[in-house]
Amino acid sequence: MAVPERNHNLLILFLVLLVNDALCIRFPDRVARPALDSPDQHRLRVAVFALGSFWRSEAVFGCLPGVVRTTVGYAGGSKSNPEYRSLVDHAECVKVEYDPELISFRELLDAFWSSHDPRQVYGQGPDVGNQYRSIIFVNGTEESRMASVSKEQEQTRSRSSIVTTQILQLGTFYTAEPEHQKFELKQNNILLQLIGNLPAEELERSSLATKLNGYVAELCPPNIQKRIDSKINDIIKKGWPILRDL
Ligand SMILES: *[C@@H]1O[C@H](CO)[C@@H](O)[C@H](O)[C@H]1NC(C)=O
């Protein structure tokens, strides 16, 4: 049976991807570092939120236009150097680095409220425990005021149950262990391969990985989710460069 060349290439692409663990192909840095990774770093701001499992929290913010980078970690408690297995009084958090000219703290707050149930006590969804509590970390009085106003608005939406979200001044943010960073993206070997199998430290800093992490969890805004879908389909349709002769 004649296999059209294009489908043939596609087949080979999938075979290559299937054995990617064994081959461990590395792309040149040119491919691994998109332009997005080097915007004017100086104007970036930082916001930290706790809204349940940080695997999901990271994906919630990663795809929002203006968010440059996300990192998961621990904050809100007093234990120094917490670890995943011994958080004590810390909460699982996501640190969001964003460009305030493209997205505001207020818009990040909107995403925060619409992405979890702040009325749930001692947990979030199926995750039970103090580490999954809801917290807005603020830096200074202006952010503190905005957080309080948005919490009051959230409370007026439901009179029967209390919005449990805490508002805390940001203290130390402890970056979580590498295996928890971009957790959603790490479930998708094909996408990891497409961005060049970045080593852990690069993956943690990569804006591209930040977006794809949201995409894999299907938490991007619908128009962005669609745009990424079509881009990835384009790449797959074009097939893979194949060495046929020497
Ligand atoms: C808090 O805000 C100040 C002033 O905008 C800034 O210099 C500082 O880096 C911020 N701290 C954090 C942890 O983002």
The ligand as an ORCA input file, in Angstrom:
! r2SCAN-3c Opt
* xyz 0 1
  C       7.591     45.141     46.823
  O       7.424     46.398     46.209
  C       8.610     47.177     46.172
  C       8.251     48.534     45.614
  O       7.452     48.440     44.462
  C       9.643     46.441     45.328
  O      10.853     47.181     45.278
  C       9.899     45.069     45.923
  O      10.785     44.358     45.101
  C       8.602     44.307     46.061
  N       8.836     43.049     46.749
  C       8.525     41.889     46.183
  C       8.815     40.682     47.007
  O       8.037     41.791     45.079
*
